[in-house]
Amino acid sequence: MVWSLKRNCSVTPAQLGWLYASMCVVSLGVAGFFWSLGATLVLPFAALELVVVAAAFLAYARHATDGERIRLLQKQLVVELETAGQVKRCEFAREWVQVEAPTDSDQMIEVRGGGQSVQVGRFLRADLRPLLAREIRQALRGA
């Protein structure tokens, strides 16, 4: 059984790249036109604007593929957390793992066992986290 939780992104990093390229063409085209008419400060400010927008787009694109993947295998529960392209993997023995449902709306689901602990449910609405915790516990029992 696999649970895959992903960030809800309306724009992929590739689409964002195309959007940024089109912004560069339009912005630099307009700035170049006014620069040719004698407004010499327009071009540097347009370039500065594009650098700031690029930084914001890079921050967005870096986290666009963040997600959590929970897999229940024969003898273990595997939790993989991907953040900014880095994957953290935790493995728990199926018979010793504990899944704690959140008691407060801003808490995550806690998965514990074998001296390690991980929180999941960042990309899930707070009201659905207890349901996911219950579903994982039922799957662990084999129900």
C-alpha positions as CSV (number, residue, x, y, z in Angstrom):
1,M,0.0,0.0,0.0
2,V,1.3,3.5,-0.9
3,W,0.3,6.9,0.2
4,S,1.7,9.8,-1.8
5,L,1.2,13.3,-0.6
6,K,2.4,16.2,-2.8
7,R,2.3,19.9,-2.7
8,N,-0.6,21.4,-4.7
9,C,1.2,23.4,-7.4
10,S,-0.6,25.0,-10.2
11,V,2.5,25.7,-12.3
12,T,5.3,23.2,-13.0
13,P,9.0,24.4,-12.9
14,A,9.1,24.0,-16.7
15,Q,6.1,26.1,-17.2
16,L,7.6,28.7,-14.8
17,G,10.7,28.8,-16.9
18,W,8.7,29.5,-20.1
19,L,6.8,32.2,-18.2
20,Y,10.0,33.8,-17.0
21,A,11.5,33.7,-20.5
22,S,8.5,35.4,-22.0
23,M,8.6,38.0,-19.2
24,C,12.2,38.7,-20.0
25,V,11.5,39.2,-23.7
26,V,8.6,41.6,-23.1
27,S,10.2,43.6,-20.2
28,L,13.6,44.0,-21.9
29,G,11.8,44.8,-25.2
30,V,9.8,47.6,-23.6
31,A,12.8,48.8,-21.6
32,G,15.0,48.8,-24.7
33,F,12.5,50.8,-26.6
34,F,12.4,53.5,-24.0
35,W,16.2,53.4,-23.6
36,S,16.5,54.1,-27.3
37,L,14.2,57.2,-26.8
38,G,16.6,58.5,-24.1
39,A,15.2,57.1,-20.8
40,T,18.5,55.6,-19.8
41,L,17.5,54.4,-16.3
42,V,14.6,52.2,-17.6
43,L,16.9,49.4,-18.7
44,P,18.9,48.9,-15.4
45,F,15.6,48.9,-13.4
46,A,14.0,46.4,-15.8
47,A,17.1,44.2,-15.3
48,L,16.9,44.5,-11.6
49,E,13.2,43.6,-11.6
50,L,14.0,40.5,-13.6
51,V,16.7,39.4,-11.2
52,V,14.3,39.8,-8.2
53,V,11.6,37.9,-10.1
54,A,14.1,35.1,-11.0
55,A,15.0,34.7,-7.3
56,A,11.4,34.4,-6.4
57,F,10.7,31.9,-9.2
58,L,13.8,29.8,-8.2
59,A,12.6,29.6,-4.6
60,Y,9.1,28.5,-5.8
61,A,10.5,25.9,-8.3
62,R,12.9,24.5,-5.7
63,H,10.0,23.4,-3.5
64,A,7.4,22.7,-6.3
65,T,8.2,18.9,-6.2
66,D,8.2,18.5,-2.4
67,G,6.2,15.6,-1.1
68,E,5.8,12.7,1.2
69,R,5.6,9.0,0.3
70,I,4.5,6.4,2.8
71,R,4.9,2.7,1.7
72,L,3.8,-0.3,3.6
73,L,5.9,-3.3,2.6
74,Q,5.9,-6.9,3.9
75,K,7.9,-6.2,7.0
76,Q,8.4,-2.5,7.2
77,L,6.8,0.9,6.8
78,V,9.0,3.2,4.7
79,V,8.5,7.0,4.9
80,E,10.3,9.2,2.3
81,L,10.2,13.0,2.7
82,E,11.4,15.1,-0.2
83,T,12.2,18.8,0.5
84,A,14.0,21.0,-2.1
85,G,15.3,18.0,-4.0
86,Q,16.7,16.2,-0.9
87,V,15.1,12.9,0.2
88,K,15.0,11.8,3.8
89,R,14.1,8.1,4.2
90,C,13.0,6.4,7.4
91,E,12.3,2.7,7.8
92,F,10.2,1.3,10.6
93,A,9.7,-2.4,11.6
94,R,6.0,-3.1,10.8
95,E,5.3,-4.8,14.1
96,W,6.9,-2.0,16.3
97,V,5.8,1.2,14.5
98,Q,3.4,3.5,16.2
99,V,1.2,6.1,14.3
100,E,0.0,9.0,16.4
101,A,-2.9,11.1,15.1
102,P,-2.7,14.8,15.6
103,T,-4.6,16.1,18.6
104,D,-4.5,19.8,17.4
105,S,-5.2,21.2,14.0
106,D,-1.7,22.5,13.5
107,Q,0.0,19.2,14.4
108,M,1.3,16.6,12.0
109,I,1.0,12.8,12.1
110,E,3.9,11.3,14.1
111,V,5.3,7.9,13.0
112,R,7.6,6.4,15.7
113,G,9.5,3.2,16.1
114,G,13.0,1.8,16.7
115,G,14.3,5.0,18.3
116,Q,13.4,7.2,15.4
117,S,10.5,9.5,14.7
118,V,9.2,11.4,11.7
119,Q,6.2,13.7,11.1
120,V,4.1,13.4,8.0
121,G,1.0,15.2,6.6
122,R,2.4,18.6,5.7
123,F,0.6,18.5,2.3
124,L,-2.7,17.3,3.7
125,R,-5.5,19.4,5.1
126,A,-5.6,19.5,8.9
127,D,-9.0,17.9,9.1
128,L,-7.8,14.9,6.9
129,R,-4.7,14.1,9.0
130,P,-6.6,12.0,11.6
131,L,-8.2,10.0,8.8
132,L,-4.8,9.2,7.2
133,A,-3.4,8.2,10.6
134,R,-6.3,5.8,11.1
135,E,-5.9,4.4,7.6
136,I,-2.2,3.8,8.1
137,R,-2.9,2.1,11.5
138,Q,-5.5,-0.2,9.9
139,A,-3.2,-1.1,7.1
140,L,-0.5,-2.0,9.6
141,R,-2.9,-4.3,11.4
142,G,-3.7,-6.0,8.1
143,A,-7.4,-4.9,8.2
